[in-house]
């Protein structure tokens, strides 16, 4: 008789569950933001440059403040910083909801709100990824990051966007009011996490801490190369993604339902990657997995760039999500394994300052490209860049392969 041994899922502990629930709550609000902000912006203007300004104002804080908030996250109680960021976001979105309810919202108020929300996001995200290795064991990081990423994506790109569109259709103010509630719930959950953040008392200035994070990223070949690749991809991806609401209406000849389905498709793909990443990590090296993600992205970008069929577009976004999940889980785990705990906040901040700091410029590039070359232009350029990266993936990933060999 053959006995089948059931593989138990690793128990990651109460602290991880609280962090997971907090991220799920706040990311659900972020998902409502993801659809509600562009839909509101589209009611105020049809200019692709002005609409891309929402992405610019949301991501510009990563360029301006991420190094500072990363240094802060290595000097103070990360839980309290996350609580403060959530409470501040609750106030910002609550104020915006009041302005919308009284018909006083303008495109410039949307820019200001998204900029402030993006600033708080830099602090919250740097703290969340820095605190994670203190809550689980080293050999649980891949599984923890898989669950963490799955929660973020399911909430921010599946549940949140669907709720955002549904609430927006009921009343424009509702998704923003609900967003404020999710940040309040997130703050309450984070407050319950015990003091396990592992931050050592600071002995240097914030300026030196910021520079140390940049130097660590610069001097580590693996981290430097991963940063360069993601920087390139983010620039051209967000050149296209910033115009997704116009892509849906003008190129797919569809409406809010399809716009939501594209986000849900990406989320579904990313969540699906969680269930294959553990097995892949046993059979493939990190280099091979990341190379696979580049090819998945390349194939999906071709479908997105050239189709006018909503179903092909949705399927392509599902594939895009699978590539995103594979990249994100392996990339995040590598950064956490390579970096000392005391440097995690600053390293993540330096990584995002560069790789996310280009997003506003990419969004501006996409808006201008669409204005002068047509709306499909940024999507075609993104596909070309992805194909080139996939073809030359082996060369691009040489530092990572050398790290594995050593």
N, C-alpha and C positions, 0 to 999 in steps of 0.2 A: 504494500500500500504506500502511495506517495503522499507525504505530508507537506502541505503548503504553508510556509512561514509568512505571516503577514508583516510587512514592513511598517513599523509604527512611525508616525510623523514626530519629529523632534519637538519636545516640550520647550518652548521658549520663555515661559515664565510670565508672571502677572505684570511686571513692569513693561515688558514688550507688548502685552495685550493692551495696556492702557495707552501706550504710544501709538499702537496700530489703530485703536479706536479714535484717538484724537486726530490723527492724520486723515482717517476716513471721514470724520465730521467736517474738518476744515476743507478738505479737497472736494467734498460734495458742494460746498459753497463756492469753491473755485470753479467747479464745473458749471454751476449756474452763471457765474461771471463770464465763463468762456463763451456761452451763447447769448446771454442777455446783453452784454456790452456791445458786441458787433451788431446785434439786431436793433438796439437803440440807436447806435451810431448810424446805421443804414436808414433810419427814419429821419435823421437830422441832415444827412448829406449822401450823395452818390459819388463823390469824388474819391477815386482809389487812393490818392495821396493822403487825404484827410482820414479815410477809414484805416489806412495802414498806421496812422498816427496813434491809434489805440495800442497796437503792438509795440510801437516805439516807446510810448510813455510807460507801458507796463514793464518792459525789459531794460530800459535805460538805467534804473537803479542798480542792476547787476554790474554795470560798468562803473558807476559812480560810488557805490557804497558797499559792495560785497566784500572787498578787502577789509574795510573797517568793521563790518558786522562779524566777519569771520574771526578777526582778532579779538573782538569783544567776547565771542562765544568760547574762546579758549582762556578767558580771564574770569568769567562770572558763572554763576549757577545757570546752566543751560535751560533748566526747567523754568526758572523765573523769567528768563529772556523770552522763551516761547510763549509763556502766559501773557507777558506784556505785549508781544507782537499780536497775539490773537485778540486781546482786549482792544488794542488800537485799531485793528482792522474792523472789529465789530462797530466801533464808533464811526469810522469813516464810511462804511457801507450804510449804516443806519442814517447818517446825515444825508448821504446821496439819495436814499429812499425817500426821505422827507422832501428833498428838492424835486424829485420826480413826481411825487404825489401832489405837489403844489404847482406843477408845470413850470418849474424854473430851471430845469436841467438844460445845458447846452453842450456842444461838442467840447468846449474848453473845460467845462466842469468834469466831463468824462475823462479828459486827459489828466487833470489834476488828481482825480480820485484814483485812476489806474496807476499813476506815478507813486502816490502815497502807499497804495496797496502793494505795489511791486517792491517798495523800500522795506516794508514790513516782511514781505516774503523772503527777502535775502537773509534777514536775521533768523526767521523761523526755520527755513530750509537748512541753513548752515548748522544750526543747533541740532535739528532733528537727525541729520546724518552723522554728526559728531557724537551724539549721545548713544546711538545705536550699538556700537561695539562695547560699550560699558554695560549694556543690558543683556547681552547674549555671549555665549562662548565663541572663541575664534572659529571652531569647526562648524558653528551654526550660522556663520555669516551669509553664506550663499542662500540657505533656506530663509533666513530672516530678511535678506534683501529681496528675495523673490516675493515673499508675502507682503513686504513693505511696498514694493513697486506695484504689486497687484492691487493692493488697497488704494494706493494713490491714483492709479489709472482707472480702476473701476469706478471710483467716486468722482474723479475730476473729468472723466471722458465718457462715462456711461450713465451713471445715476444722475450726476449733477446737470449735464447738458439736457437730458430728457426733462428733468424737473424744470430747468430754466425756461425751455421753450413752452412747456405746458403752463407754467405760472405766468410767463410773459403774455401768452395768448389770453389768459384770464384777466390779467391786469398788469400793466407795464411795471408797476412798483413791486409786485409780489416777489420776483426772484431776488431782488436786492434786499428786501426785508428778511427773507428766509436766509440769505447769505449771512446777514448779521447774527442770526440765531446760531448758525453752525459754528461761527467763530467763538461765540460764548460757550457752547458745549465743549469745543476743543480745549479751551482754557481750563475748564473745570476738570477735564480728564487728565491733562498734563499736571495739574496741581496734586493729583493723587500719586504720581510717580515718586518713589523715595529718592533720597539724596545719593544717587549712584553715578553722577555725571563725571566724576574723576578728574575735575579740573584742579590743577596745582596753583598755588598762590603765585601771582605774577611777580616777576623780578626784573622785567624790562619794560620799556615804554611801548605804547600801542604802535607807534611809528616803526620801531624796530621789529615788533611782532609781524606787522604787515609785510615788511621787507623780507623777513625770514621765511614767510609763507611763499612769497614769489621766488626766492632763491631755492627753496626746497623743490618747488615745481620745476624750475629751470634746470637744476642739477641732476634730477632723476630722469633718465632717458625714457623710461616707460611712461611715466606721468606726462612728460613733455610731449611725446608723440601722440598719446591719446588726446591731449588737449588740442594739439594742432588739427587732428582729424575732425574732432567734434566742432571746433571753431569754424572750419571750412564748411562742414555740413549744415551747421546752424544758420550761417549767413545765407546760404542759398535756399534752405528749406523754408525759413521764415520770410524770405522774399516772396515765396509763393503762398505760404500759410496765412500771412497777414491779409490776403485778399480772398480767403476761402468763402466768405459770404457772397462776394461778387462772382466767384467761380461757380458757386451753386446756382445762382439766379441767372447769370448771363451765358455760361458755357454749358451747364447741364439743364438749363431751362426748368429748374425745379424751385421748390420753396423751402419753408422752415423745416419740414419733416426730413427732407433729404439732407439739409444742412446739419441737423442733429444726427442723422444716420451716419454721416461721414465721421463725426467725432466718436460715435458709439462703435463704428467699425474699427477705428484705431484702437480703442479701448479693449474691444473683444480680442483683437490680435495680441495685444500686450498681455492681457490676462492669460490667454492660451499659452503664451511662451513660458509662463510660470510653471506649467505642468510638464514641460519638456526640458526645462533648463537643468534640473537636477540630474536627469539621465544623460543629457548632453555633456554636462561637466565631468561625468565619469568616463565618457567615451572620447571626448574631444578636449584638446587643450584650450586655454583661453584665447590664444591666437587664432585657432581654427574656428572657434565659436564667433569671435568678432568678425573674422573674414566672411563667415556665413551670413552674419547680419548685414554686411555691406552688400552682398549679392541680393539678399531679400529686399533691401531698400531700393537697389537699382531696378529690379524687376517691377516693383510696385510703382516707382516714380514714372516709369514708361507708361503704365496704364493711366495714371493720374494725368499726365501731361497731354495725352493725345485723344482720350475718350471724350465723347459727348453724351455717353449713356450713363445714367445715374447708377445702374446696377454694377456696371464695370468699375465705376469710380468707387463705390462702396467696397467692392471686393478688393480693389487695390489698396484702399485705406486699411482694411483688415490685415493685408500682407505687410503694409508699412508698420502697423502696430506690432506684428510678430518680430520684425527686425529691430524695432525700438526696444522691445522687452529683452531680447537677447543681448543687445548692446548695453543697455542700462544696468542690468543685473551683474553682468561680468565686469563692466567698467567700474561700477561702484564698489564691488567686492575687492577688486584689485587695489583701488585707492585706499580702502580701509586696511588691507593687509600690509601694504607697503609703508604706510605712514604711521609714525608713532602717535599714541593717543593725544599727547600734549599738543601735537601739530595738526590734528584732524580738522579743526575749525578753520585754521588759516589756510591749510592746503586746499580744502574744499572751496574756500572763498576765492583763492587765487585761480583755481581751476575754472570757477564760474565767472569770475571777473573777465577772463579772456574768452571762454567758450560761449558764455551768454551775453557778454558785453558787446559782441558784434551783432546781436539780434536787432537792435534798433537801426543799425546801418543797413542790415539785410532787408528789413521791412521797408525802409526808405528807398532802397534800390529797387525792391519789387514794385512799389507804388509808381516810381518814375518809369520803370521799364514797361509796366502795364499802360501807363498814360501814352507813351510814345511808340511802343512796339506792339501793343495789343495785350489783352488780358491773359492770353495763353502764354505769352513770352516768358514770364518768371517760372512757370511750371516746366516749360521745355528746357530752360537753362538748368534748373534743378535736376532734371532727369539726366542731362549730359554730364553734369558734375558727379552724380552718383555712379553712373556707368564707368567713368574714368577711375573713381576711387576703388570700385570693385575689381576692375581689371588689374590695377596696380596695388591691390591690397597686400599681397605678399611682401612687396618692397616697403610699403608704408608701415607694416607691422614687424619689421625686422628687430627693433629694440625689444619688443615684447617676447619674440621668439628667443632672442639671446638671453633674456632674463629667465625664461623657463629652462633653458639648457644649463644655466648656472645654478 
